[in-house]
Amino acid sequence: MNFSELFRLSGLLSRFSPDGKYLASCVQYRLVVRDVNTLQILQLYTCLDQIQHIEWSADSLFILCAMFRRGLVQVWSLEQPEWHCKIDEGSAGLVASCWSPDGRHILNTTEFHLRITVWSLCTKSVSYIKYPKACQQGVAFTRDGRYVALAERRDCRDCVSIFVCSDWQLLRHFDTDTQDLAGIEWAPNGCVLAVWDTCLEYKILLYSLDGRLLSSYTAYEWSLGIKSVAWSPSSQFLAIGSYDGKVRILNHVTWTVITEFEHPATVNNPKIIVYKEAEKSQKLGPGRLPRPLAPAETKYEIASGPVPLQTLKPVADRANPKIGVGLLAFSPDNYFLATRNDNVPNAVWVWDVQKLRLFVVLEQLSPVRAFQWDPQQPRLAICTGGGKVYLWSPVGCVSVQVPAEGDFQVLSLCWHLSGDSIILLSKDHFCLCYLETEEGNSPASGQRLQLRA
């Protein structure tokens, strides 16, 4: 495993291009585009204010930079560096900006969600979509880029409009049976739209592309409800993370629950492997003293059951309590599901989707901040806000110290689409972690660490 040198960063803004050739990062008001393989700077752009959001177009030819405080979006071209575009929303303000799947239209959401403005880079035309709802996840594109679903609020009622992305014409409009719609998400095959209600009302609705209600599911009443939702890559399963600490799996045939995954405070099943992160004891030679400022090395130990997990008692009198399943992610091959129960914050649970059972549990020394699957194989990367990155696969797991000078805390991470590298993000810097290929070589030079799971 190799690590690159550290590069400056602002706002955790660093993204791989969709084609995997480029890496964009922001330093205050500057946008830096690097070659992924050499990390040499290809383009350097200067924006009018500090960048708060960046996003690549689907074809990797353009990149937008949003400056919400000034209501501005600037677009830059990699093929024609002298070309640029500036979009000013003026007094309407700006709270969100994203690309359409064709990479030639930009959707800007104004302050107070008064409207969504669709800007065309080709014709310079402008279209307006009224009544967007201010919610957790209110805009969803189908994976093939043909349609977009928009959550709306009209006359104190929730509804959904489906538009054709090629001409932005309305295809379907229908009301939803929700009290306060919280989010929408298409199945990967683009045939079913999941709509879920506020956390105060446990309800998830499944709609077809033509607006027909296929099914409605409610697990319980009079308690906090849905916290997270994730489709399986095959569109066969819908995982619903709930505030009661359970994940419910719905099947795509009858839209009924086929199993429930619980997250107990103690793992009692002796057949379940529990990896616990532990600090390595320092082996010192004669006359040598330990280095007090050196980061503590850690390793994984297999715990014998029953294994109690570190739990967090939620504060009952505050909003957004740290309870329930807050993170869900299916592996790209549809074999595994990774979850985090927020009141057991140090643990990552990996479930076998084929056998519908718990496969393994990883307990870290610190609360898990993020995890993400390798796009090419069942391999999970985890970070906890410290100086280490953790990798799990069905053959084992490993803890790796990032060999960076100073206090480099990994707050977030993102895989390259090839699965050969991971970008590690801290507050002020980022670096790339290169994993060895089958030939035993890494794409870039750096410090080599020998790893054994």
Secondary structure per residue as TSV (DSSP state, phi and psi in degrees):
chain	resnum	aa	ss	phi	psi
A	1	M	-	360.0	131.8
A	2	N	E	-116.0	153.4
A	3	F	E	-126.5	139.7
A	4	S	-	-78.6	174.8
A	5	E	-	-71.7	169.2
A	6	L	-	-83.0	143.9
A	7	F	E	-125.3	148.6
A	8	R	E	-68.7	151.7
A	9	L	-	-155.1	151.5
A	10	S	S	-130.1	137.3
A	11	G	T	63.7	24.4
A	12	L	T	55.8	29.3
A	13	L	-	-97.0	92.4
A	14	S	E	-149.8	130.0
A	15	R	E	-140.6	137.5
A	16	F	E	-74.4	146.4
A	17	S	-	-73.3	152.7
A	18	P	T	-58.4	-29.4
A	19	D	T	-85.7	-3.2
A	20	G	S	79.7	6.0
A	21	K	S	-89.6	-24.7
A	22	Y	E	-126.7	160.2
A	23	L	E	-133.4	119.4
A	24	A	E	-103.0	141.4
A	25	S	E	-146.1	157.6
A	26	C	E	-119.5	138.9
A	27	V	E	-128.8	98.5
A	28	Q	T	59.2	-108.0
A	29	Y	T	-103.9	10.2
A	30	R	E	-107.6	138.8
A	31	L	E	-109.0	123.6
A	32	V	E	-113.4	127.2
A	33	V	E	-114.5	123.3
A	34	R	E	-116.5	156.6
A	35	D	E	-75.9	132.2
A	36	V	T	-64.9	-39.1
A	37	N	T	-75.0	-39.9
A	38	T	T	-103.5	-17.7
A	39	L	-	61.8	18.6
A	40	Q	-	-77.3	144.1
A	41	I	E	-72.5	124.3
A	42	L	E	-96.3	-41.3
A	43	Q	E	-142.7	147.8
A	44	L	E	-133.2	116.4
A	45	Y	E	-113.6	147.3
A	46	T	E	-116.5	122.4
A	47	C	-	-96.0	172.0
A	48	L	S	-81.0	-14.7
A	49	D	S	-156.7	-179.9
A	50	Q	-	-65.7	131.8
A	51	I	-	-78.0	133.5
A	52	Q	-	-114.9	-12.0
A	53	H	E	-158.8	138.3
A	54	I	E	-131.2	152.4
A	55	E	E	-157.8	133.7
A	56	W	E	-81.2	147.7
A	57	S	-	-72.6	159.5
A	58	A	T	-62.1	-29.3
A	59	D	T	-92.6	4.8
A	60	S	S	64.7	18.1
A	61	L	S	-93.1	-23.9
A	62	F	E	-130.0	158.0
A	63	I	E	-141.8	133.2
A	64	L	E	-103.3	146.0
A	65	C	E	-123.6	121.8
A	66	A	E	-104.5	135.4
A	67	M	E	-121.3	89.3
A	68	F	G	-63.1	-36.1
A	69	R	G	-63.4	-29.1
A	70	R	G	-103.9	0.4
A	71	G	T	66.3	32.5
A	72	L	E	-118.1	147.6
A	73	V	E	-131.4	128.6
A	74	Q	E	-115.5	137.3
A	75	V	E	-117.6	134.8
A	76	W	E	-122.5	148.1
A	77	S	E	-109.4	135.5
A	78	L	S	-82.2	-32.0
A	79	E	S	-74.1	-36.9
A	80	Q	-	-124.7	85.8
A	81	P	T	-59.9	-24.6
A	82	E	T	-77.9	-16.1
A	83	W	-	-83.7	139.7
A	84	H	E	-154.5	163.4
A	85	C	E	-135.2	139.4
A	86	K	E	-124.0	128.0
A	87	I	E	-115.9	121.8
A	88	D	E	-115.7	115.0
A	89	E	-	-81.6	-6.4
A	90	G	G	64.3	-139.7
A	91	S	G	-69.3	-16.0
A	92	A	G	-68.8	-23.5
A	93	G	-	77.3	179.6
A	94	L	-	-150.2	129.9
A	95	V	S	-123.8	-15.8
A	96	A	E	-157.2	150.2
A	97	S	E	-150.1	137.2
A	98	C	E	-153.7	161.8
A	99	W	E	-84.4	151.2
A	100	S	-	-81.8	162.3
A	101	P	T	-61.6	-23.7
A	102	D	T	-78.5	-9.3
A	103	G	S	72.3	15.6
A	104	R	S	-126.9	1.2
A	105	H	E	-129.6	146.2
A	106	I	E	-121.9	132.9
A	107	L	E	-106.1	115.6
A	108	N	E	-109.2	130.8
A	109	T	E	-101.5	124.9
A	110	T	-	-80.8	168.1
A	111	E	G	-59.8	148.7
A	112	F	G	61.9	13.5
A	113	H	G	52.2	45.1
A	114	L	-	-72.4	-33.1
A	115	R	E	-167.0	166.0
A	116	I	E	-115.1	125.8
A	117	T	E	-100.6	127.3
A	118	V	E	-104.4	112.6
A	119	W	E	-102.5	131.6
A	120	S	E	-99.2	126.9
A	121	L	T	-78.5	-20.8
A	122	C	T	-85.0	-49.8
A	123	T	T	-101.5	-7.9
A	124	K	-	61.8	20.6
A	125	S	-	-83.6	161.2
A	126	V	E	-130.0	132.4
A	127	S	E	-122.8	153.1
A	128	Y	E	-123.6	137.4
A	129	I	E	-118.5	120.3
A	130	K	E	-90.0	164.8
A	131	Y	-	63.1	32.3
A	132	P	B	-65.4	141.7
A	133	K	-	-89.5	135.9
A	134	A	-	-79.8	100.6
A	135	C	S	-148.0	178.8
A	136	Q	S	-61.6	-42.1
A	137	Q	B	-148.3	87.5
A	138	G	-	-102.5	-7.3
A	139	V	E	-127.3	130.2
A	140	A	E	-141.5	125.5
A	141	F	E	-98.0	144.5
A	142	T	-	-69.7	154.7
A	143	R	T	-64.9	-30.2
A	144	D	T	-80.2	-3.5
A	145	G	S	78.2	10.3
A	146	R	S	-83.9	-33.6
A	147	Y	E	-132.1	155.7
A	148	V	E	-132.2	135.1
A	149	A	E	-104.2	137.1
A	150	L	E	-126.8	124.6
A	151	A	E	-77.8	133.6
A	152	E	E	-130.7	161.1
A	153	R	E	-132.2	109.1
A	154	R	E	-127.2	130.7
A	155	D	T	50.6	44.5
A	156	C	T	62.6	26.2
A	157	R	E	-130.2	143.6
A	158	D	E	-82.8	144.2
A	159	C	E	-155.0	168.4
A	160	V	E	-130.3	134.7
A	161	S	E	-115.6	137.0
A	162	I	E	-112.6	124.6
A	163	F	E	-113.4	151.6
A	164	V	E	-86.6	123.1
A	165	C	T	-70.0	-22.0
A	166	S	T	-69.2	-35.9
A	167	D	T	-132.1	1.8
A	168	W	T	60.6	31.4
A	169	Q	E	-87.6	146.5
A	170	L	E	-71.7	126.0
A	171	L	E	-97.1	-46.8
A	172	R	E	-145.6	150.4
A	173	H	E	-142.1	129.4
A	174	F	E	-151.5	151.0
A	175	D	E	-78.6	151.4
A	176	T	-	-115.4	143.8
A	177	D	-	-84.9	64.4
A	178	T	-	-126.9	150.1
A	179	Q	S	-77.8	-44.1
A	180	D	S	-153.9	86.9
A	181	L	-	-52.9	132.1
A	182	A	-	-107.2	-26.1
A	183	G	E	-173.6	160.3
A	184	I	E	-137.8	149.5
A	185	E	E	-158.0	131.9
A	186	W	E	-76.8	147.2
A	187	A	-	-66.4	151.0
A	188	P	T	-55.3	-28.8
A	189	N	T	-82.5	-3.6
A	190	G	S	74.6	13.0
A	191	C	S	-96.4	-23.8
A	192	V	E	-131.5	136.3
A	193	L	E	-110.0	122.3
A	194	A	E	-90.6	131.5
A	195	V	E	-127.2	124.1
A	196	W	E	-123.6	155.1
A	197	D	-	-90.7	176.2
A	198	T	-	-57.1	158.4
A	199	C	T	-64.2	-14.6
A	200	L	T	-82.0	-8.7
A	201	E	S	-138.7	109.4
A	202	Y	-	-76.2	105.5
A	203	K	-	-160.4	133.4
A	204	I	E	-131.1	134.9
A	205	L	E	-118.3	142.1
A	206	L	E	-116.9	121.6
A	207	Y	E	-118.0	147.2
A	208	S	E	-82.5	173.6
A	209	L	T	-63.4	-28.7
A	210	D	T	-90.9	11.0
A	211	G	S	90.1	5.5
A	212	R	-	-77.6	138.6
A	213	L	E	-78.9	114.2
A	214	L	E	-84.1	-39.1
A	215	S	E	-166.1	159.4
A	216	S	E	-135.1	136.5
A	217	Y	E	-130.8	132.0
A	218	T	-	-132.7	122.4
A	219	A	-	-84.3	-39.4
A	220	Y	-	-160.5	174.4
A	221	E	S	-128.5	166.0
A	222	W	S	60.8	36.6
A	223	S	S	-159.2	165.2
A	224	L	-	-59.6	139.0
A	225	G	-	-107.0	-111.3
A	226	I	E	-83.3	134.2
A	227	K	E	-115.2	-31.1
A	228	S	E	-152.0	153.4
A	229	V	E	-140.4	139.8
A	230	A	E	-149.4	132.6
A	231	W	E	-87.1	146.3
A	232	S	-	-74.9	152.5
A	233	P	T	-58.3	-27.3
A	234	S	T	-85.0	-5.2
A	235	S	S	68.1	10.2
A	236	Q	S	-82.8	-25.1
A	237	F	E	-129.8	146.4
A	238	L	E	-123.1	116.5
A	239	A	E	-95.2	130.3
A	240	I	E	-119.5	113.1
A	241	G	E	-88.2	129.9
A	242	S	E	-119.0	161.9
A	243	Y	T	-70.7	-13.9
A	244	D	T	-84.1	7.5
A	245	G	S	83.1	16.4
A	246	K	E	-118.3	151.4
A	247	V	E	-110.5	124.5
A	248	R	E	-107.0	129.9
A	249	I	E	-104.4	117.6
A	250	L	E	-97.5	141.6
A	251	N	E	-94.9	158.8
A	252	H	T	-86.3	-3.3
A	253	V	T	-90.2	-53.8
A	254	T	T	-108.9	-7.7
A	255	W	-	55.8	39.6
A	256	T	-	-115.9	164.2
A	257	V	E	-75.0	126.8
A	258	I	E	-98.8	-20.8
A	259	T	E	-165.6	162.1
A	260	E	E	-125.2	130.5
A	261	F	E	-101.4	116.8
A	262	E	E	-95.6	156.8
A	263	H	-	-124.8	76.4
A	264	P	-	-71.8	161.9
A	265	A	S	-75.5	-14.6
A	266	T	E	-133.9	130.5
A	267	V	E	-89.8	107.8
A	268	N	-	-93.5	-24.0
A	269	N	-	-70.8	116.9
A	270	P	T	-69.4	-15.0
A	271	K	T	-80.8	-13.0
A	272	I	S	-84.9	127.1
A	273	I	E	-79.9	128.1
A	274	V	E	-117.9	114.4
A	275	Y	E	-92.8	123.0
A	276	K	E	-112.6	127.5
A	277	E	E	-72.9	134.1
A	278	A	E	-141.0	150.5
A	279	E	E	-76.3	138.4
A	280	K	-	-75.6	141.6
A	281	S	-	-77.1	135.2
A	282	Q	-	-77.2	127.1
A	283	K	-	-99.4	109.9
A	284	L	-	-106.3	141.3
A	285	G	-	-78.1	174.7
A	286	P	T	-60.6	130.1
A	287	G	T	77.3	5.6
A	288	R	-	-101.7	140.4
A	289	L	-	-106.3	148.0
A	290	P	-	-68.7	148.4
A	291	R	-	-83.9	114.5
A	292	P	T	-67.9	-27.7
A	293	L	T	-95.2	-4.5
A	294	A	S	-72.5	139.1
A	295	P	-	-64.5	141.3
A	296	A	-	-72.5	129.7
A	297	E	-	-77.3	143.0
A	298	T	E	-128.0	163.3
A	299	K	E	-146.5	167.5
A	300	Y	E	-97.9	135.4
A	301	E	E	-118.8	143.1
A	302	I	E	-86.0	118.4
A	303	A	E	-89.6	145.5
A	304	S	-	-95.7	139.6
A	305	G	S	-77.8	164.2
A	306	P	S	-70.7	144.6
A	307	V	E	-113.2	110.6
A	308	P	E	-76.4	139.9
A	309	L	-	-106.7	150.5
A	310	Q	-	-71.8	123.1
A	311	T	-	-111.3	160.6
A	312	L	-	-120.0	126.0
A	313	K	-	-82.2	117.4
A	314	P	-	-70.8	150.6
A	315	V	-	-83.0	115.3
A	316	A	T	-74.9	-23.1
A	317	D	T	-99.9	19.2
A	318	R	S	-124.3	153.7
A	319	A	S	-71.9	159.4
A	320	N	S	51.4	60.9
A	321	P	-	-63.8	148.7
A	322	K	S	-82.3	70.9
A	323	I	-	-137.7	160.2
A	324	G	S	88.5	170.7
A	325	V	E	-85.0	106.0
A	326	G	E	-97.5	-18.1
A	327	L	E	-129.2	133.2
A	328	L	E	-139.6	139.2
A	329	A	E	-160.0	126.7
A	330	F	E	-85.3	146.2
A	331	S	-	-71.7	153.4
A	332	P	T	-63.3	-23.9
A	333	D	T	-89.8	2.6
A	334	N	S	73.8	10.0
A	335	Y	S	-84.3	-33.8
A	336	F	E	-128.9	156.1
A	337	L	E	-129.4	124.7
A	338	A	E	-102.7	137.7
A	339	T	E	-138.5	158.2
A	340	R	E	-134.1	124.3
A	341	N	E	-91.4	121.1
A	342	D	T	-67.0	-21.2
A	343	N	T	-94.0	5.2
A	344	V	S	-124.5	68.2
A	345	P	T	-69.5	-19.3
A	346	N	T	-88.2	-4.9
A	347	A	E	-108.7	141.4
A	348	V	E	-115.0	126.6
A	349	W	E	-103.6	129.4
A	350	V	E	-115.7	122.8
A	351	W	E	-110.4	142.5
A	352	D	E	-84.0	111.3
A	353	V	T	-73.5	-33.1
A	354	Q	T	-69.0	-41.7
A	355	K	T	-95.6	-4.3
A	356	L	T	54.7	52.3
A	357	R	E	-148.5	164.4
A	358	L	E	-69.4	133.2
A	359	F	E	-102.1	-48.6
A	360	V	E	-159.5	156.2
A	361	V	E	-127.8	133.7
A	362	L	E	-114.5	121.6
A	363	E	E	-109.9	121.0
A	364	Q	-	-92.3	167.6
A	365	L	S	-77.5	-21.6
A	366	S	S	-127.0	161.5
A	367	P	-	-61.1	139.7
A	368	V	-	-74.3	124.6
A	369	R	-	-90.2	-40.7
A	370	A	E	-159.9	155.2
A	371	F	E	-147.5	156.3
A	372	Q	E	-153.7	141.5
A	373	W	E	-82.8	145.0
A	374	D	-	-60.7	130.0
A	375	P	S	-66.0	-16.3
A	376	Q	S	-107.0	-18.0
A	377	Q	S	-158.0	164.1
A	378	P	S	-74.3	81.9
A	379	R	-	-138.4	125.7
A	380	L	E	-109.7	130.5
A	381	A	E	-105.7	137.2
A	382	I	E	-131.5	143.0
A	383	C	E	-133.4	152.1
A	384	T	-	-126.9	12.4
A	385	G	S	84.8	9.2
A	386	G	S	-107.9	-162.1
A	387	G	S	-92.1	18.9
A	388	K	E	-125.5	158.0
A	389	V	E	-124.8	143.0
A	390	Y	E	-119.9	138.4
A	391	L	E	-125.4	135.2
A	392	W	E	-127.3	141.8
A	393	S	E	-143.8	169.0
A	394	P	T	-58.1	-17.5
A	395	V	T	-89.9	-9.9
A	396	G	E	152.6	-172.1
A	397	C	E	-143.2	162.5
A	398	V	E	-149.2	148.9
A	399	S	E	-112.2	128.3
A	400	V	E	-125.6	125.3
A	401	Q	E	-80.4	128.0
A	402	V	-	-73.2	120.0
A	403	P	-	-79.7	64.2
A	404	A	-	-112.8	144.6
A	405	E	S	-75.0	145.5
A	406	G	S	82.1	-164.4
A	407	D	-	-97.6	87.1
A	408	F	-	-97.8	107.8
A	409	Q	-	-107.2	120.8
A	410	V	-	-78.8	105.3
A	411	L	-	-94.3	-23.8
A	412	S	E	-157.2	164.5
A	413	L	E	-152.1	161.4
A	414	C	E	-154.0	132.4
A	415	W	E	-79.5	147.4
A	416	H	-	-74.9	149.1
A	417	L	T	-61.8	-22.5
A	418	S	T	-78.8	-16.5
A	419	G	S	78.3	7.6
A	420	D	S	-90.2	-14.1
A	421	S	E	-150.8	159.5
A	422	I	E	-131.7	136.2
A	423	I	E	-92.6	128.7
A	424	L	E	-108.7	125.3
A	425	L	E	-112.8	130.9
A	426	S	-	-117.8	-173.9
A	427	K	S	-62.9	-42.5
A	428	D	S	-120.7	-3.3
A	429	H	E	-145.1	167.0
A	430	F	E	-145.4	159.9
A	431	C	E	-147.9	165.9
A	432	L	E	-106.7	136.4
A	433	C	E	-106.7	117.6
A	434	Y	E	-99.8	125.1
A	435	L	-	-94.4	143.6
A	436	E	-	-67.5	139.3
A	437	T	-	-80.5	177.9
A	438	E	T	-62.2	-28.4
A	439	E	T	-77.9	-6.6
A	440	G	S	90.0	6.6
A	441	N	-	-112.0	154.1
A	442	S	-	-108.0	153.6
A	443	P	S	-67.6	-20.2
A	444	A	S	-140.8	157.4
A	445	S	-	-83.4	158.3
A	446	G	-	171.1	-157.4
A	447	Q	E	-85.4	131.0
A	448	R	E	-98.1	133.9
A	449	L	-	-120.0	130.7
A	450	Q	-	-87.3	125.0
A	451	L	-	-117.6	139.9
A	452	R	-	-136.5	122.8
A	453	A	-	-74.8	360.0
